[in-house]
Amino acid sequence: MLPTTIDGVIDCLQSIVDDTVKTRSRLGYFAALYKRMTMAIRDGMASGKFQDNARIERLDIEFASRYLVTRDQYFAGELHGQSWLQAYNATNSEKYTVLQQLLIGINPHIMIDLGVAAARTCPGAELAGLQQDFNTVNAVILALFPIIDEELDDLSPFERFVDHSFLGFLKDKAIDVSIDAGRKSSWGFANSLAYLDLPAQAIAIGHRDLETLGLGECILKMPAIGSKRESKDVAHNIQVLNTPATGEARTPQTSSRRP
């Protein structure tokens, strides 16, 4: 049964995390990250960051449900989305770094699912009113990334070296640019879907899936430098990524211009 509240989403994700720790499945990497993102949104609701908490909760449930459905379809051998299938299949390989495993899961969820969830939560003319909260969701989630990055340093000596050298500044800038581009792209996709009926949306999602698959190929072809020295203890890695964040996150410097 799919969740009907944001707390229910968190409970579902925690159940996945617990299961993947026991089975030492790399599927737990993205699930742990996603649970923390959802908790950050819930905390943002409690602290008054959003214009309309009820609407944001509906968006969060719709967004998460798309991921949870892909899991059921994957294990039933019925997953047809190519970019999600790419993400799930990547977890069976040891050659990808933890960072690659996170990015390959984020890829279809942000590039496809976020736009679909926004368009279906606020169809047609309603979508325009969601824009400010949509941008706030992205800011709240993406503020976690510097904290996650520090945790990856503990799992990978190479990541630690990069982040503590001049390359770290370049890496942060690249992440900020990518974040801004991803936010605009997902919002643009939501707008392209908002006035379409479901059959027309399905066609648009199919085209988007092929584009997202190409981005996934780039992620998986990233040089895995230092991967041999990265922690291979899958259960430990999941637990690190599942640890509640401490300290203050650096808010990404995204563009202030409207997409």
MOSULBEL-V832621 format. One record per backbone hydrogen bond with DSSP energy under -1.0 kcal/mol. NH is the residue of the N-H (numbers start at 1). CO is the residue of the C=O. If there is no record, write none. Layout:
nh=NH co=CO
nh=NH co=CO
This chain:
nh=9 co=5
nh=10 co=6
nh=11 co=7
nh=12 co=8
nh=13 co=9
nh=14 co=10
nh=15 co=11
nh=16 co=12
nh=17 co=13
nh=18 co=14
nh=19 co=15
nh=20 co=16
nh=21 co=17
nh=22 co=18
nh=23 co=19
nh=25 co=20
nh=28 co=25
nh=29 co=26
nh=31 co=27
nh=32 co=28
nh=33 co=29
nh=34 co=30
nh=35 co=31
nh=36 co=32
nh=37 co=33
nh=38 co=34
nh=39 co=35
nh=40 co=36
nh=41 co=37
nh=42 co=38
nh=43 co=39
nh=44 co=40
nh=45 co=41
nh=46 co=42
nh=47 co=43
nh=48 co=45
nh=49 co=44
nh=56 co=52
nh=57 co=53
nh=58 co=54
nh=59 co=55
nh=60 co=56
nh=61 co=57
nh=62 co=58
nh=63 co=59
nh=64 co=60
nh=65 co=61
nh=66 co=62
nh=67 co=63
nh=68 co=64
nh=69 co=65
nh=70 co=66
nh=71 co=67
nh=72 co=68
nh=73 co=69
nh=74 co=70
nh=75 co=71
nh=76 co=72
nh=77 co=74
nh=78 co=73
nh=85 co=81
nh=86 co=82
nh=87 co=83
nh=88 co=84
nh=89 co=85
nh=90 co=86
nh=92 co=89
nh=93 co=90
nh=101 co=97
nh=102 co=98
nh=103 co=99
nh=104 co=100
nh=106 co=102
nh=107 co=103
nh=109 co=105
nh=110 co=106
nh=111 co=107
nh=112 co=108
nh=113 co=108
nh=114 co=109
nh=116 co=112
nh=117 co=113
nh=118 co=114
nh=119 co=115
nh=120 co=116
nh=121 co=117
nh=122 co=118
nh=124 co=194
nh=126 co=123
nh=127 co=124
nh=130 co=127
nh=131 co=128
nh=134 co=130
nh=135 co=131
nh=136 co=132
nh=137 co=133
nh=138 co=134
nh=139 co=135
nh=140 co=136
nh=141 co=137
nh=142 co=138
nh=143 co=139
nh=144 co=141
nh=145 co=142
nh=148 co=144
nh=149 co=145
nh=150 co=146
nh=151 co=147
nh=152 co=148
nh=153 co=149
nh=156 co=152
nh=160 co=156
nh=161 co=157
nh=162 co=158
nh=163 co=159
nh=164 co=160
nh=165 co=162
nh=168 co=165
nh=170 co=166
nh=171 co=167
nh=172 co=168
nh=173 co=169
nh=174 co=170
nh=175 co=171
nh=176 co=172
nh=177 co=173
nh=178 co=174
nh=179 co=175
nh=180 co=176
nh=181 co=177
nh=182 co=178
nh=183 co=179
nh=184 co=180
nh=185 co=181
nh=186 co=182
nh=187 co=183
nh=188 co=184
nh=189 co=185
nh=190 co=186
nh=191 co=187
nh=192 co=188
nh=193 co=189
nh=194 co=190
nh=196 co=193
nh=201 co=197
nh=202 co=198
nh=203 co=199
nh=204 co=200
nh=205 co=201
nh=206 co=202
nh=207 co=203
nh=208 co=204
nh=209 co=205
nh=210 co=206
nh=211 co=207
nh=212 co=208
nh=213 co=209
nh=214 co=210
nh=215 co=211
nh=216 co=212
nh=217 co=213
nh=218 co=214
nh=219 co=215
nh=220 co=216
nh=221 co=217
nh=222 co=219
nh=225 co=223
nh=227 co=224
nh=229 co=226
nh=230 co=227
nh=231 co=155
nh=234 co=232
nh=237 co=233
nh=238 co=234
nh=239 co=235
nh=240 co=236
nh=241 co=237
nh=242 co=238
nh=243 co=240
nh=254 co=252
